[in-house]
Amino acid sequence: MDYAIQVDNLRKQYGEQEAVKGISFTVEKGSLFAFLGTNGAGIYRRI
């Protein structure tokens, strides 16, 4: 499959605080996807 985005085991830390703990995902071309925070705020993009 040909993906617009492919992420494997992404991690992000701010000092001692681990914000992202090993997330993996794929997004197919032509898809609509969004990232939502704990308060429901987020961003979306069409690829």
C-alpha positions as CSV (number, residue, x, y, z in Angstrom):
1,M,0.0,0.0,0.0
2,D,1.2,3.5,-0.8
3,Y,0.7,5.8,2.2
4,A,0.9,9.6,2.4
5,I,2.1,9.3,6.0
6,Q,3.7,6.4,7.8
7,V,4.9,6.7,11.4
8,D,6.5,3.9,13.5
9,N,7.1,4.1,17.2
10,L,7.1,8.0,17.5
11,R,8.2,9.4,20.9
12,K,8.5,13.0,22.1
13,Q,9.7,14.3,25.4
14,Y,9.7,17.8,27.0
15,G,12.4,17.6,29.6
16,E,11.4,14.7,31.9
17,Q,7.8,14.6,30.6
18,E,7.1,12.0,28.0
19,A,4.3,13.5,25.8
20,V,4.1,10.8,23.1
21,K,4.8,7.2,24.0
22,G,5.5,5.1,21.0
23,I,2.6,5.9,18.6
24,S,2.5,4.2,15.2
25,F,0.0,4.9,12.4
26,T,-0.5,5.2,8.6
27,V,-2.6,7.6,6.6
28,E,-3.7,6.7,3.1
29,K,-3.5,9.2,0.2
30,G,-6.8,11.1,-0.1
31,S,-7.7,10.6,3.5
32,L,-8.9,13.1,6.1
33,F,-7.2,12.7,9.5
34,A,-7.1,14.6,12.8
35,F,-5.1,14.8,16.0
36,L,-7.1,15.6,19.1
37,G,-5.7,16.7,22.4
38,T,-7.2,15.8,25.8
39,N,-9.4,18.8,25.7
40,G,-10.7,18.0,22.2
41,A,-8.7,20.7,20.5
42,G,-6.7,19.6,17.5
43,I,-5.8,20.0,13.9
44,Y,-6.9,18.2,10.8
45,R,-5.6,17.9,7.3
46,R,-6.6,16.4,4.0
47,I,-3.8,14.5,2.3
